[in-house]
Amino acid sequence: MSIATVSRVMNGQANVAPDTRELVRRAVARLGAPAPARRGTASGAIYVRCPYVLTDYFGVIVSSIAETLDLYGRRLVLSAGDAARELQVLADLPDDPAVAGAILVVPPEPERDLEALRAADFPFVVVDPRTPLPQDIASVSAANLTAARTVSAHLVDLGHRRIGVIGGPGDWLASQSRLAGHTSALADAGVLPSPELLRSIEPTADWGYDAACQLLDLPERPTALVAFNDKAAVGALRAAYERGLRVPEDLSITGFDDIDLSRSTVPRLTTVRQPLEEMGRMAVSLLMRLLDRHTVDALHVELATQLVLRGSTGPVPAREPAS
């Protein structure tokens, strides 16, 4: 074959017959030459999949991804919204000559689909994975275990021992990591977690309200509630208000994420600030390195969080004297 033909295959150009392309690839594999580049890696678009409504948490991450891709001169193809959750798109991405790589935000697809995408040598990065990922799949997330340990340790330092947990879905990696962090903080105080104080929910204000109602109606109610996110914490605030409980005098409540909503409640929420914008920027940076075939030693990146103390947490209320 001509040098030009081989060069077109090695550089991922489209104007080569499929049979010819396959022959060149076989020769490359036999001779041990560098693997041919994917089509479109030099200037192709980046597919961003975020199958959720782009408000608060998701909107901040996707906006950061878009702004950072623009700095790299990359075009963004966005698939977002609840309707996008039903689309089966991952298997087709490696065959799209216009797409160079992808960023998947909290992908709902099972692990086997992500492994298949990786096996196809398609560059992608997962932001905030739902499930544990294999070591060879790049991801960016917050340090959930450490963050949850910090916020629960804050409550323990205030004297709280009976702490209710309004956790996220039980099969989410973030939910499991945060529960482990909470349990660790209690263990340091010599307290075993009680199953009756745990509720797993979809992280919305309504679900948070229902879970808080259940916990606050226990015969021995908790003195504090840690919520999976700020929205669930807002639901807990409503449940406390309806029961005449003062926050934080009678009940402490914490959130997670530090979205705008956390600064609009009365009292304002003690919460954990996730570096959402940096998660988006880091995902793009990591993907660009993968596209350039750079060696990446740290494929699983966890970013530090910050505990933000506000008015929704206080010392454990004094026990009422027995009558």
C-alpha positions in Angstrom: 0.0 0.0 0.0 1.0 3.6 -0.5 2.5 5.6 2.4 -0.4 8.0 2.0 -3.0 5.3 2.6 -1.2 3.9 5.7 -0.8 7.5 7.0 -4.6 8.2 6.6 -5.4 5.0 8.6 -2.8 5.9 11.3 -4.2 9.4 11.6 -7.8 8.3 11.8 -9.0 9.9 8.6 -12.2 8.7 7.1 -11.4 8.4 3.4 -10.1 4.8 3.4 -12.1 1.7 2.5 -13.1 -0.5 5.4 -11.3 -3.6 4.1 -8.1 -1.5 3.5 -8.3 0.0 7.0 -8.6 -3.4 8.6 -5.6 -4.7 6.7 -3.5 -1.8 7.9 -4.7 -2.3 11.5 -3.7 -6.0 11.3 -0.2 -5.1 10.1 0.1 -2.5 12.9 -0.9 -5.1 15.5 1.5 -7.7 14.0 4.5 -5.3 13.7 4.0 -3.7 17.1 3.7 -0.2 15.7 1.8 2.5 17.7 -2.0 2.0 17.8 -3.8 4.0 15.1 -5.5 7.2 16.4 -9.2 7.4 16.7 -11.0 9.4 14.1 -11.6 13.0 15.1 -9.3 13.0 18.2 -7.4 16.1 16.9 -10.4 18.4 16.6 -13.5 16.3 17.2 -16.4 17.3 19.5 -16.7 16.2 23.1 -20.0 14.4 24.0 -21.3 15.4 27.4 -24.0 13.2 28.8 -25.8 14.4 31.9 -29.3 12.7 31.9 -30.8 15.0 34.6 -32.4 18.4 34.7 -29.6 21.0 34.7 -30.4 22.8 37.9 -28.2 23.4 40.9 -25.7 20.6 41.2 -25.8 19.3 37.6 -26.0 22.7 36.0 -22.9 24.0 37.8 -20.9 21.0 36.7 -22.0 21.1 33.0 -21.5 24.8 32.8 -18.0 24.4 34.1 -17.3 21.6 31.5 -18.7 23.8 28.7 -16.6 26.8 29.7 -13.4 24.7 30.0 -14.0 23.0 26.6 -14.3 26.4 25.0 -10.9 27.3 26.4 -9.5 24.2 24.6 -11.3 25.1 21.4 -13.5 22.0 21.6 -17.1 21.8 20.4 -19.6 20.4 22.9 -22.4 18.0 22.1 -24.8 17.9 25.0 -27.3 15.2 26.0 -29.2 16.3 29.1 -32.6 16.2 30.8 -34.6 13.3 32.3 -35.6 12.1 28.8 -32.0 11.5 27.9 -31.8 8.8 30.6 -33.7 6.4 28.3 -31.3 6.9 25.4 -28.9 4.1 24.7 -26.0 6.0 23.2 -22.7 4.7 24.7 -22.3 1.8 22.4 -22.5 4.1 19.3 -19.9 6.7 20.5 -16.8 4.9 19.3 -18.2 4.7 15.7 -19.0 8.4 15.5 -16.3 10.1 13.5 -17.3 13.5 14.7 -16.8 12.7 18.4 -13.4 12.5 19.9 -14.3 11.7 23.5 -16.9 12.0 26.2 -17.6 13.2 29.7 -20.3 11.2 31.5 -21.9 12.9 34.5 -23.3 10.5 37.1 -24.0 7.9 34.3 -27.0 5.7 35.0 -25.6 2.9 32.7 -24.4 -0.3 34.3 -20.7 -0.9 34.8 -20.6 -3.4 31.9 -21.6 -0.6 29.5 -18.7 1.6 30.7 -16.3 -1.3 30.5 -17.4 -2.0 26.9 -16.8 1.7 26.0 -13.3 1.5 27.6 -12.6 -1.8 25.7 -13.3 0.1 22.4 -10.4 2.4 23.2 -12.8 5.4 23.4 -11.5 8.2 25.6 -14.0 9.2 28.3 -14.1 10.5 31.9 -16.9 9.8 34.5 -17.9 12.6 36.9 -19.2 11.4 40.2 -19.7 7.7 39.3 -22.8 6.0 40.7 -21.0 2.7 41.2 -17.4 1.7 41.8 -15.3 1.8 38.6 -12.5 -0.4 37.3 -9.1 1.0 37.8 -8.6 1.7 34.1 -11.7 4.0 33.8 -11.0 7.7 34.5 -13.2 9.5 37.0 -13.5 12.7 39.0 -15.5 13.0 42.3 -15.5 14.7 45.6 -13.9 13.0 48.6 -17.3 11.8 49.9 -16.1 9.6 52.8 -13.9 12.3 54.3 -16.5 14.9 53.8 -19.2 12.9 55.6 -16.8 12.0 58.4 -16.1 15.7 58.9 -19.7 16.9 59.1 -20.7 14.0 61.4 -17.6 14.7 63.6 -18.8 18.3 63.9 -22.1 17.0 65.3 -20.3 14.6 67.6 -18.2 17.5 68.9 -21.4 19.3 69.7 -22.5 16.4 71.9 -24.8 14.6 69.5 -24.9 10.8 69.6 -28.3 10.0 68.3 -28.0 11.2 64.7 -30.5 10.4 61.9 -29.1 9.8 58.4 -31.2 10.8 55.4 -29.0 9.1 52.8 -29.1 8.8 49.0 -30.1 5.7 47.1 -28.5 2.7 48.6 -26.8 1.5 45.4 -25.0 4.9 44.8 -21.3 4.9 45.4 -21.6 8.4 47.0 -24.3 7.2 49.4 -22.1 4.2 50.5 -19.0 6.4 51.0 -20.9 9.0 53.0 -22.5 6.4 55.2 -19.1 5.0 55.8 -17.8 8.4 56.8 -20.7 9.0 59.1 -20.2 5.6 60.7 -16.5 6.3 61.2 -17.2 9.5 63.0 -19.6 7.8 65.4 -17.2 4.9 66.0 -14.6 7.5 67.2 -17.1 8.5 69.8 -17.8 4.9 70.8 -21.3 4.9 69.2 -22.6 2.1 67.0 -25.0 3.2 64.2 -28.6 2.3 64.6 -30.5 0.9 61.6 -33.7 2.6 62.7 -31.9 6.0 62.2 -31.1 5.4 58.5 -33.4 6.3 55.6 -32.3 5.9 51.9 -34.1 8.3 49.5 -34.1 10.0 46.2 -32.3 13.2 47.0 -35.1 15.7 46.7 -36.8 18.1 49.1 -40.0 16.0 49.2 -38.2 12.7 49.8 -36.1 14.5 52.5 -39.3 15.7 54.1 -40.9 12.3 54.2 -37.7 10.7 55.6 -37.3 13.4 58.3 -41.0 12.9 59.3 -40.3 9.2 59.9 -37.2 9.9 61.9 -38.7 12.7 64.0 -41.7 10.6 64.8 -39.7 7.8 66.4 -40.4 7.2 70.1 -36.9 8.5 70.8 -36.2 11.0 68.1 -32.7 11.9 66.9 -31.1 15.2 68.1 -29.5 15.8 64.7 -30.1 14.9 61.0 -27.5 14.6 58.3 -29.0 14.9 54.8 -27.6 13.5 51.6 -27.8 17.0 50.0 -29.1 20.5 50.6 -32.5 19.8 49.0 -33.1 16.9 51.3 -32.0 19.1 54.2 -34.6 21.7 53.2 -37.3 19.0 53.4 -36.0 18.1 56.9 -36.3 21.8 58.0 -40.0 21.7 56.9 -40.6 18.6 58.9 -39.0 20.1 62.0 -41.0 23.3 61.6 -44.3 21.4 61.4 -43.5 19.6 64.7 -42.6 22.8 66.5 -38.9 21.9 66.7 -36.5 24.8 66.7 -33.4 24.5 64.6 -30.7 24.3 66.0 -32.0 24.6 69.6 -34.0 21.4 69.5 -32.6 19.8 66.4 -29.5 20.2 64.3 -29.7 19.6 60.5 -26.8 19.5 57.9 -26.8 19.4 54.1 -24.3 18.6 51.4 -23.2 20.4 48.2 -23.5 24.1 49.3 -25.8 25.1 46.5 -27.5 28.5 46.5 -30.5 27.0 48.3 -28.4 26.4 51.4 -27.9 30.1 51.9 -31.6 30.9 51.5 -33.1 28.9 54.4 -33.9 30.1 58.0 -31.6 29.3 59.6 -29.0 28.9 56.8 -27.7 25.4 56.4 -24.5 24.0 57.8 -23.3 22.0 54.8 -20.4 20.6 52.8 -19.1 22.5 49.9 -18.3 20.3 46.9 -15.9 21.8 44.3 -18.5 21.4 41.5 -16.8 23.8 39.1 -13.4 22.2 39.7 -14.9 18.8 39.1 -16.0 19.9 35.6 -12.6 21.6 34.9 -10.7 18.5 36.1 -12.8 16.2 34.0 -12.0 18.2 30.9 -8.3 18.4 31.8 -8.1 14.6 32.3 -9.9 13.9 29.1 -7.6 16.2 27.1 -4.6 14.2 28.5 -6.2 10.9 27.4 -6.9 12.3 24.0 -3.3 13.4 23.6 -2.2 9.8 24.7 -0.3 11.1 27.7 0.5 8.8 30.5 -2.0 9.3 33.4 -1.0 7.6 36.7 -4.0 8.9 38.7 -7.1 8.0 36.9 -9.4 8.2 39.9 -9.3 11.8 41.2 -11.0 12.8 44.5 -11.2 16.5 45.2 -11.2 17.9 48.7 -14.4 19.4 50.2 -15.0 22.1 52.8 -17.2 22.1 55.9 -19.3 25.3 55.9 -20.6 26.1 59.4 -23.8 28.1 59.5 -26.8 28.4 61.8 -28.5 25.0 61.4 -26.3 23.2 63.9 -25.8 23.7 67.6 -25.1 21.8 70.9 -27.2 18.8 71.7 -30.3 19.9 73.6 -30.3 19.2 77.3 -32.4 16.3 78.4 -35.6 17.2 80.1 -35.7 16.1 83.7 -37.7 13.0 84.4 -41.1 13.7 86.0 
